[in-house]
């Protein structure tokens, strides 16, 4: 059972930056693909970014491409989401997720989820 804990959310002005972290309890963290998703009030949870177990391969939602960067440090059992040039539409609860198979953009493909961290971007 993988336990995930997100941190780093907060309130930021439009155009600003935040870095989210997700710490995993699993000693075999390096064998899991990881994903970041977000959910705004009244909307469905949506894909943001995903990274392979090695960190070599990444994918991004079109809405964040060029602004967000996903990365991981397997020695620290942690995955990161660097968010730059934030917009009001990025306001949401951000979740990290883990799966043993390859990276995926589908919410349903991830069995393990964190509790989420709130990101609010003021315009």
MDTraj code that builds the backbone (N, CA, C; nanometers):
import mdtraj as md
import numpy as np

residues = "UNK UNK UNK UNK UNK UNK UNK UNK UNK UNK UNK UNK UNK UNK UNK UNK UNK UNK UNK UNK UNK UNK UNK UNK UNK UNK UNK UNK UNK UNK UNK UNK UNK UNK UNK UNK UNK UNK UNK UNK UNK UNK UNK UNK UNK UNK UNK UNK UNK UNK UNK UNK UNK UNK UNK UNK UNK UNK UNK UNK UNK UNK UNK UNK UNK UNK UNK UNK UNK UNK UNK UNK UNK UNK UNK UNK UNK UNK UNK UNK UNK UNK UNK UNK UNK UNK UNK UNK UNK UNK UNK UNK UNK UNK UNK UNK UNK UNK UNK UNK UNK UNK UNK UNK UNK UNK UNK UNK UNK UNK UNK UNK UNK UNK UNK UNK UNK UNK UNK UNK UNK UNK UNK".split()
xyz = np.array([
    [0.0846, -0.1189, 0.0000],
    [0.0000, 0.0000, 0.0000],
    [0.0884, 0.1242, 0.0000],
    [0.0715, 0.2083, -0.0991],
    [0.1509, 0.3305, -0.1098],
    [0.0747, 0.4444, -0.0447],
    [0.1409, 0.5152, 0.0440],
    [0.0814, 0.6349, 0.1051],
    [0.1509, 0.7573, 0.0475],
    [0.0698, 0.8541, 0.0060],
    [0.1203, 0.9737, -0.0595],
    [0.0753, 1.0970, 0.0175],
    [0.1676, 1.1905, 0.0381],
    [0.1359, 1.3134, 0.1107],
    [0.1853, 1.4327, 0.0299],
    [0.0901, 1.5161, -0.0139],
    [0.1251, 1.6356, -0.0895],
    [0.1507, 1.7540, 0.0039],
    [0.2315, 1.8461, -0.0438],
    [0.2564, 1.9705, 0.0289],
    [0.2971, 2.0777, -0.0709],
    [0.2976, 2.2029, -0.0246],
    [0.3454, 2.3114, -0.1079],
    [0.2381, 2.3995, -0.1675],
    [0.1128, 2.3646, -0.1467],
    [0.0055, 2.4480, -0.1989],
    [-0.0052, 2.5793, -0.1225],
    [-0.0872, 2.6694, -0.1747],
    [-0.1065, 2.7966, -0.1087],
    [-0.1725, 2.8974, -0.1984],
    [-0.1664, 3.0234, -0.1554],
    [-0.2239, 3.1342, -0.2300],
    [-0.1122, 3.2103, -0.3008],
    [-0.1299, 3.2341, -0.4290],
    [-0.0276, 3.3038, -0.5081],
    [-0.0969, 3.3950, -0.6081],
    [-0.0313, 3.5039, -0.6432],
    [-0.0866, 3.5942, -0.7437],
    [-0.0659, 3.5383, -0.8836],
    [-0.1525, 3.5764, -0.9734],
    [-0.1377, 3.5369, -1.1132],
    [0.0003, 3.5782, -1.1636],
    [0.0639, 3.4875, -1.2374],
    [0.1988, 3.5104, -1.2862],
    [0.3066, 3.4563, -1.1940],
    [0.2677, 3.4184, -1.0744],
    [0.3626, 3.3673, -0.9769],
    [0.3917, 3.2195, -0.9947],
    [0.4671, 3.1641, -0.8991],
    [0.5113, 3.0249, -0.9059],
    [0.4886, 2.9549, -0.7726],
    [0.4712, 2.8245, -0.7813],
    [0.4656, 2.7367, -0.6652],
    [0.5306, 2.6053, -0.7026],
    [0.5862, 2.5376, -0.6020],
    [0.6347, 2.4016, -0.6246],
    [0.5647, 2.3080, -0.5283],
    [0.4947, 2.2118, -0.5848],
    [0.4291, 2.1088, -0.5055],
    [0.5216, 1.9900, -0.4886],
    [0.5106, 1.9250, -0.3734],
    [0.5862, 1.8033, -0.3464],
    [0.4899, 1.6928, -0.3070],
    [0.5282, 1.5717, -0.3372],
    [0.4494, 1.4550, -0.2983],
    [0.5474, 1.3495, -0.2472],
    [0.5380, 1.3220, -0.1178],
    [0.6268, 1.2248, -0.0552],
    [0.5560, 1.0905, -0.0451],
    [0.6267, 0.9849, -0.0838],
    [0.5707, 0.8507, -0.0831],
    [0.6322, 0.7662, 0.0264],
    [0.5499, 0.6785, 0.0837],
    [0.5978, 0.5930, 0.1918],
    [0.6657, 0.4670, 0.1414],
    [0.6392, 0.4340, 0.0176],
    [0.6794, 0.3054, -0.0378],
    [0.8293, 0.3001, -0.0675],
    [0.8964, 0.1936, -0.0165],
    [1.0399, 0.1807, -0.0402],
    [1.0709, 0.1522, -0.1862],
    [0.9720, 0.0941, -0.2581],
    [0.9925, 0.0663, -0.3997],
    [0.9343, 0.1786, -0.4862],
    [0.9368, 0.2989, -0.4330],
    [0.8826, 0.4159, -0.5034],
    [0.9366, 0.4252, -0.6457],
    [1.0623, 0.3901, -0.6651],
    [1.1247, 0.4036, -0.7961],
    [1.0639, 0.3123, -0.9009],
    [0.9787, 0.2191, -0.8612],
    [0.9146, 0.1307, -0.9581],
    [0.7758, 0.1796, -0.9982],
    [0.7331, 0.2941, -0.9451],
    [0.5999, 0.3474, -0.9722],
    [0.6065, 0.4659, -1.0676],
    [0.5166, 0.4656, -1.1664],
    [0.4916, 0.5882, -1.2411],
    [0.4057, 0.6793, -1.1533],
    [0.4248, 0.8095, -1.1686],
    [0.3536, 0.9061, -1.0850],
    [0.2779, 1.0060, -1.1704],
    [0.1698, 1.0563, -1.1154],
    [0.0927, 1.1564, -1.1877],
    [0.0455, 1.2668, -1.0952],
    [0.0243, 1.3840, -1.1534],
    [-0.0404, 1.4943, -1.0844],
    [-0.1736, 1.5211, -1.1544],
    [-0.2770, 1.5392, -1.0735],
    [-0.4104, 1.5703, -1.1220],
    [-0.4633, 1.6891, -1.0420],
    [-0.5696, 1.7498, -1.0889],
    [-0.6299, 1.8596, -1.0139],
    [-0.7812, 1.8573, -1.0297],
    [-0.8472, 1.9164, -0.9313],
    [-0.9925, 1.9221, -0.9333],
    [-1.0388, 2.0577, -0.8826],
    [-1.1052, 2.1318, -0.9702],
    [-1.1611, 2.2604, -0.9344],
    [-1.3044, 2.2404, -0.8845],
    [-1.3567, 2.3336, -0.8065],
    [-1.4938, 2.3191, -0.7549],
    [-1.5947, 2.2995, -0.8671],
    [-1.6789, 2.1972, -0.8523],
    [-1.7821, 2.1712, -0.9505],
    [-1.7353, 2.1045, -1.0776],
    [-1.6074, 2.0693, -1.0827],
    [-1.5532, 2.0060, -1.2034],
    [-1.4969, 1.8688, -1.1714],
    [-1.4790, 1.7898, -1.2754],
    [-1.4207, 1.6579, -1.2578],
    [-1.2691, 1.6691, -1.2398],
    [-1.2128, 1.5670, -1.1768],
    [-1.0679, 1.5623, -1.1617],
    [-1.0042, 1.5472, -1.2998],
    [-0.8987, 1.6243, -1.3256],
    [-0.8367, 1.6211, -1.4567],
    [-0.6855, 1.6009, -1.4475],
    [-0.6335, 1.5468, -1.5544],
    [-0.4907, 1.5182, -1.5659],
    [-0.4101, 1.6471, -1.5782],
    [-0.2944, 1.6491, -1.5126],
    [-0.2017, 1.7618, -1.5241],
    [-0.0687, 1.7160, -1.5848],
    [-0.0063, 1.6144, -1.5234],
    [0.1246, 1.5694, -1.5710],
    [0.1520, 1.4301, -1.5178],
    [0.2388, 1.3575, -1.5878],
    [0.2780, 1.2258, -1.5429],
    [0.4258, 1.2028, -1.5744],
    [0.4892, 1.1150, -1.4976],
    [0.6311, 1.0889, -1.5149],
    [0.6568, 0.9397, -1.4977],
    [0.7470, 0.8862, -1.5775],
    [0.7814, 0.7443, -1.5697],
    [0.8613, 0.7157, -1.4433],
    [0.8780, 0.5878, -1.4131],
    [0.9490, 0.5495, -1.2911],
    [1.0921, 0.6015, -1.2914],
    [1.1510, 0.6091, -1.4094],
    [1.2903, 0.6529, -1.4201],
    [1.3044, 0.8038, -1.4204],
    [1.1932, 0.8727, -1.4497],
    [1.1996, 1.0177, -1.4631],
    [1.2349, 1.0652, -1.6018],
    [1.2603, 0.9726, -1.6922],
    [1.3035, 1.0091, -1.8273],
    [1.1867, 1.0587, -1.9119],
    [1.0715, 0.9952, -1.8955],
    [0.9569, 1.0269, -1.9816],
    [0.8504, 1.1037, -1.9040],
    [0.7993, 1.2094, -1.9664],
    [0.6943, 1.2898, -1.9049],
    [0.5873, 1.3238, -2.0087],
    [0.4677, 1.3515, -1.9600],
    [0.3581, 1.3992, -2.0446],
    [0.2842, 1.5080, -1.9680],
    [0.2263, 1.6010, -2.0432],
    [0.1555, 1.7118, -1.9808],
    [0.0217, 1.7380, -2.0496],
    [-0.0713, 1.7898, -1.9724],
    [-0.1952, 1.8405, -2.0316],
    [-0.1603, 1.9639, -2.1139],
    [-0.2331, 1.9840, -2.2219],
    [-0.2057, 2.0995, -2.3086],
    [-0.2175, 2.2311, -2.2320],
    [-0.3056, 2.2336, -2.1345],
    [-0.3318, 2.3583, -2.0615],
    [-0.2138, 2.4019, -1.9744],
    [-0.1211, 2.3097, -1.9442],
    [-0.0087, 2.3444, -1.8564],
    [0.1259, 2.3301, -1.9264],
    [0.1253, 2.2799, -2.0473],
    [0.2503, 2.2555, -2.1187],
    [0.3279, 2.3861, -2.1353],
    [0.4563, 2.3811, -2.1023],
    [0.5398, 2.5002, -2.1111],
    [0.5408, 2.5839, -1.9850],
    [0.4483, 2.5572, -1.8934],
    [0.4422, 2.6331, -1.7672],
    [0.4743, 2.5450, -1.6463],
    [0.4325, 2.4180, -1.6504],
    [0.4525, 2.3254, -1.5391],
    [0.5605, 2.2242, -1.5757],
    [0.6342, 2.1787, -1.4744],
    [0.7352, 2.0753, -1.4933],
    [0.7236, 1.9717, -1.3828],
    [0.7095, 1.8457, -1.4232],
    [0.7069, 1.7359, -1.3275],
    [0.8462, 1.6746, -1.3206],
    [0.8877, 1.6382, -1.2002],
    [1.0175, 1.5742, -1.1822],
    [1.0093, 1.4834, -1.0602],
    [1.1117, 1.4022, -1.0409],
    [1.1122, 1.3121, -0.9257],
    [1.2537, 1.2917, -0.8761],
    [1.2633, 1.2605, -0.7473],
    [1.3896, 1.2253, -0.6841],
    [1.3659, 1.0912, -0.6160],
    [1.4077, 0.9834, -0.6795],
    [1.3805, 0.8495, -0.6262],
    [1.4565, 0.8235, -0.4962],
    [1.5664, 0.8913, -0.4768],
    [1.6407, 0.8755, -0.3514],
    [1.5637, 0.9336, -0.2332],
    [1.4764, 1.0308, -0.2613],
    [1.3962, 1.0933, -0.1565],
    [1.2505, 1.0494, -0.1586],
    [1.2179, 0.9549, -0.2479],
    [1.0789, 0.9070, -0.2596],
    [0.9812, 1.0225, -0.2802],
    [1.0190, 1.1163, -0.3641],
    [0.9397, 1.2376, -0.3806],
    [0.9238, 1.2740, -0.5277],
    [0.8041, 1.3191, -0.5624],
    [0.7771, 1.3728, -0.6949],
    [0.7364, 1.5192, -0.6775],
    [0.7750, 1.6006, -0.7748],
    [0.7518, 1.7446, -0.7662],
    [0.6693, 1.7939, -0.8851],
    [0.6033, 1.9067, -0.8643],
    [0.5381, 1.9767, -0.9735],
    [0.5730, 2.1242, -0.9598],
    [0.6614, 2.1712, -1.0470],
    [0.6963, 2.3121, -1.0505],
    [0.5960, 2.3841, -1.1389],
    [0.5293, 2.4834, -1.0828],
    [0.4240, 2.5546, -1.1543],
    [0.4645, 2.7011, -1.1693],
    [0.4840, 2.7442, -1.2919],
    [0.5212, 2.8816, -1.3219],
    [0.4110, 2.9506, -1.4015],
    [0.4171, 3.0823, -1.4064],
    [0.3194, 3.1616, -1.4833],
    [0.1769, 3.1189, -1.4502],
    [0.1486, 3.1097, -1.3233],
    [0.0175, 3.0595, -1.2800],
    [-0.0949, 3.1536, -1.3220],
    [-0.2081, 3.0921, -1.3534],
    [-0.3274, 3.1645, -1.3965],
    [-0.4414, 3.1342, -1.3001],
    [-0.5427, 3.2163, -1.3012],
    [-0.6564, 3.1945, -1.2113],
    [-0.7225, 3.0598, -1.2385],
    [-0.7192, 3.0179, -1.3642],
    [-0.7814, 2.8885, -1.3985],
    [-0.7020, 2.7684, -1.3493],
    [-0.5836, 2.7918, -1.2916],
    [-0.5076, 2.6826, -1.2304],
    [-0.5542, 2.6559, -1.0867],
    [-0.6433, 2.7389, -1.0350],
    [-0.6939, 2.7201, -0.9003],
    [-0.7683, 2.5874, -0.8888],
    [-0.7253, 2.5044, -0.7937],
    [-0.7819, 2.3707, -0.7768],
    [-0.7146, 2.3031, -0.6588],
    [-0.7688, 2.1886, -0.6210],
    [-0.6980, 2.0976, -0.5310],
    [-0.6129, 2.0067, -0.6192],
    [-0.4849, 1.9985, -0.5864],
    [-0.3911, 1.9190, -0.6652],
    [-0.3610, 1.7888, -0.5917],
    [-0.3695, 1.6784, -0.6654],
    [-0.3470, 1.5451, -0.6098],
    [-0.2307, 1.4779, -0.6819],
    [-0.1503, 1.4035, -0.6071],
    [-0.0553, 1.3141, -0.6733],
    [-0.1093, 1.1715, -0.6641],
    [-0.0660, 1.0902, -0.7568],
    [-0.1139, 0.9531, -0.7670],
    [-0.0017, 0.8632, -0.8150],
    [-0.0139, 0.7333, -0.7837],
    [0.0909, 0.6367, -0.8180],
    [0.0308, 0.5116, -0.8797],
    [0.1072, 0.4522, -0.9716],
    [0.0681, 0.3233, -1.0293],
    [0.1933, 0.2475, -1.0661],
    [0.1849, 0.1145, -1.0599],
    [0.3017, 0.0313, -1.0880],
    [0.3311, 0.0226, -1.2372],
    [0.2274, 0.0359, -1.3193],
    [0.2477, 0.0257, -1.4628],
    [0.3046, 0.1575, -1.5158],
    [0.3107, 0.1696, -1.6469],
    [0.3654, 0.2908, -1.7068],
    [0.2783, 0.4131, -1.6833],
    [0.3323, 0.5279, -1.7188],
    [0.2625, 0.6533, -1.6929],
    [0.1312, 0.6578, -1.7711],
    [0.0360, 0.7321, -1.7149],
    [-0.0967, 0.7391, -1.7735],
    [-0.1588, 0.8737, -1.7420],
    [-0.2471, 0.9191, -1.8294],
    [-0.3207, 1.0441, -1.8090],
    [-0.4623, 1.0183, -1.7581],
    [-0.4937, 0.8937, -1.7304],
    [-0.6295, 0.8574, -1.6913],
    [-0.6425, 0.8449, -1.5400],
    [-0.7410, 0.9143, -1.4842],
    [-0.7657, 0.9088, -1.3402],
    [-0.7875, 0.7656, -1.2935],
    [-0.8624, 0.6890, -1.3687],
    [-0.8986, 0.5540, -1.3299],
    [-0.7844, 0.4544, -1.3300],
    [-0.6704, 0.4921, -1.3872],
    [-0.5565, 0.4009, -1.3944],
    [-0.4711, 0.4020, -1.2683],
    [-0.4984, 0.4960, -1.1781],
    [-0.4155, 0.5121, -1.0589],
    [-0.4870, 0.4582, -0.9348],
    [-0.4308, 0.3575, -0.8686],
    [-0.4937, 0.3037, -0.7477],
    [-0.4584, 0.3789, -0.6189],
    [-0.3512, 0.4553, -0.6222],
    [-0.3039, 0.5207, -0.4999],
    [-0.3078, 0.6721, -0.5178],
    [-0.3660, 0.7400, -0.4149],
    [-0.3848, 0.8850, -0.4203],
    [-0.3476, 0.9507, -0.2891],
    [-0.2991, 1.0730, -0.2983],
    [-0.2791, 1.1537, -0.1801],
    [-0.4074, 1.2254, -0.1426],
    [-0.3998, 1.3058, -0.0367],
    [-0.5191, 1.3744, 0.0144],
    [-0.5431, 1.5076, -0.0550],
    [-0.4439, 1.5561, -0.1288],
    [-0.4601, 1.6798, -0.2037],
    [-0.4067, 1.8017, -0.1315],
    [-0.3679, 1.9016, -0.2087],
    [-0.3232, 2.0292, -0.1541],
    [-0.3856, 2.1415, -0.2359],
    [-0.4364, 2.2437, -0.1689],
    [-0.5088, 2.3509, -0.2353],
    [-0.4119, 2.4521, -0.2960],
    [-0.4379, 2.4858, -0.4215],
    [-0.3651, 2.5927, -0.4892],
    [-0.4679, 2.6978, -0.5313],
    [-0.4481, 2.8203, -0.4866],
    [-0.5381, 2.9287, -0.5215],
    [-0.4576, 3.0399, -0.5872],
    [-0.4990, 3.0772, -0.7078],
    [-0.4305, 3.1813, -0.7830],
    [-0.5233, 3.3013, -0.7920],
    [-0.4803, 3.4121, -0.7370],
    [-0.5619, 3.5333, -0.7380],
    [-0.5247, 3.6195, -0.8582],
    [-0.6263, 3.6753, -0.9195],
    [-0.6025, 3.7582, -1.0394],
    [-0.5978, 3.9061, -1.0042],
])
top = md.Topology()
chain = top.add_chain()
for i, resn in enumerate(residues, 1):
    res = top.add_residue(resn, chain, resSeq=i)
    for name in ("N", "CA", "C"):
        top.add_atom(name, md.element.get_by_symbol(name[0]), res)
traj = md.Trajectory(xyz[None], top)
